[in-house]
């Protein structure tokens, strides 16, 4: 259905009322019902971020020499980030629009650095199976081949295999702190030692952990070293709009020194419009994102972030203990940060059916595949709903045990089938076809039910449902 531009403008109040109405079917994150995508504290904090954002909503960070205010904000944000990541005075970097841009920039930087310093023409990067999907996107965008490191039984990368995957085409190694699917912190110290010996850059993806792990540690939590204290670590990505509680559109990428960062820069000297230089992926960089991020860091300070980290960890620990106390459920791996996932240890208990039951009780629960599990990204806000979540989880498990048919319905059926569709290339093609359809001119409303940070597979099926139904019909036609 096409929506032409209106001939005449409408009153502002009417427009704002329409915008408010559009939210009706969105996830209920203000009630602590959502376990990814949103890092929300309360309306007061939202109001503060809105005001800070608004003060710089027209300013543009494209040219750091034009708006000196934005360069000052960026410099101070990067400096504060380097401080909590135990970086030296030489650590430098840029504010980006989000974790994906930060990850993309690292791949581009190390590809170009290896090309110039070592003449690498067929770049490769060595990344664990649990690497965030942004790294796969970067591989496709920048034509850097992935060597995928399998996991050991504790869901950390197999370091023996990692060592063997490094060759003269390797431009970087990746570790995560923590990785998104299970919340495990990769063995960064050991990976750093390998990286140093082989003289290969090591990037730590701390998009999730960068603004909470340091404060957990300040509170006395014992964590393995993962930041610039590890000598082999050359860069770190950390999102302020996650556990830094900034407005959306604020991440950082920092490097150990300018010798790395300079390869991230783009310069074009022969453009008719003048000499052009850019530090990251975006051209126009919204000033509001900088202002709200700077404002959040100033507002909380280390003391405020330590309090948020303490509340988050209390919620995580109570949730993890509660999950493990339910017979048939177990944590996946050894999650050490603010997120975790759990699976079923009982063949009779379908974990996806449990997820369906949680959805029906008003929670937006994300799904993992391989191994099948449910996922929770916990914030300080969730401390208030721990008991409700665990009570509903126990009830959901009881419901699935009482009715085995639930494993053959809804999302459980879809995810169960999805795991058995052998032709992954065909699945990719079909998902692309259906996903693209939603962007056809005048596009239909998105038919992807709520996803996680990972995209379409996070919540209730929707698109996945249609792919599986298509596959089942195709198989029955071929057999018929």
Secondary structure by P-SEA (a helix, b strand, c coil): cccccccccccaaaaaaaaaaaacccccccccccccccccccaaaaaaaaaaaaaccccccccccccaaaaaaaaaaaaaaaaaacccccbbbbbcccaaaaaaaaaaaaaaaaaaaccccbbbbbbcccccaaaaaaaaaacbbbbbbbbccccccaaaaaaaaccccccbbbbbccccccccccaaaaaaaaaaaacbbbbbccccccccaaaaaaacccccccccccccccbbbbbccccccccccbbbbbcccaaaaaaabbbbccccccbbbbccccccccaaaaaaaaaaaaaccaaaaaaaaaaaaaaaaaaaaaaaaccccccccccccccbbbbbccccccaaaaaaaaaaaccbbbbbcccccccccccccccccaaaaaaaaaaaaaaaaaccccccccaaaaaaaaaacccaaaaaaaaaaaaaaaaccccccccccccccccccccccaaaaaaaaaaaaaaaaaac
